[in-house]
Amino acid sequence: MVTLPLATYLYIYFYQNLLVLEGSVFMVEALLLKFLLEIDYKKAILISLTANFTTFMVGIILGYYI
C-alpha cells in the first residue's frame, strides 16, 4: 500500500523498534481503508490487522531462511 515508503523511512531514520513501526503502519492503513473504501472502523481495522500480520509473518519467516 501507500504505507511501505512511510514504513521504510520511519525504520531508517526514526524507529528501530519493529513493533512500534508496525503499529503505526497498522493505524494509518486502517484510517486509509476506512475513508477510501467507505467502510466502518471495525472492518477497516480487521482488514489492516490481517494484512499487516500476514506480511509481518512472511517477513519473519523469509528473514529466518534467507
Contacts in CASP RR format, 6 or more apart in sequence:
PFRMAT RR
TARGET T0000
AUTHOR 0000-0000-0000
METHOD contacts of the structure
MODEL  1
MVTLPLATYLYIYFYQNLLVLEGSVFMVEALLLKFLLEIDYKKAILISLT
ANFTTFMVGIILGYYI
1 29 0 8 1.000
1 32 0 8 1.000
1 51 0 8 1.000
2 32 0 8 1.000
3 25 0 8 1.000
3 28 0 8 1.000
3 29 0 8 1.000
3 32 0 8 1.000
6 25 0 8 1.000
6 28 0 8 1.000
7 21 0 8 1.000
7 22 0 8 1.000
7 24 0 8 1.000
7 25 0 8 1.000
10 21 0 8 1.000
10 24 0 8 1.000
11 18 0 8 1.000
11 21 0 8 1.000
15 21 0 8 1.000
15 24 0 8 1.000
22 52 0 8 1.000
22 56 0 8 1.000
23 52 0 8 1.000
25 52 0 8 1.000
26 48 0 8 1.000
26 49 0 8 1.000
26 52 0 8 1.000
27 48 0 8 1.000
29 48 0 8 1.000
29 51 0 8 1.000
29 52 0 8 1.000
30 41 0 8 1.000
30 44 0 8 1.000
30 45 0 8 1.000
30 47 0 8 1.000
30 48 0 8 1.000
30 49 0 8 1.000
31 44 0 8 1.000
33 39 0 8 1.000
33 44 0 8 1.000
33 47 0 8 1.000
33 48 0 8 1.000
34 40 0 8 1.000
34 41 0 8 1.000
34 44 0 8 1.000
37 44 0 8 1.000
39 47 0 8 1.000
END
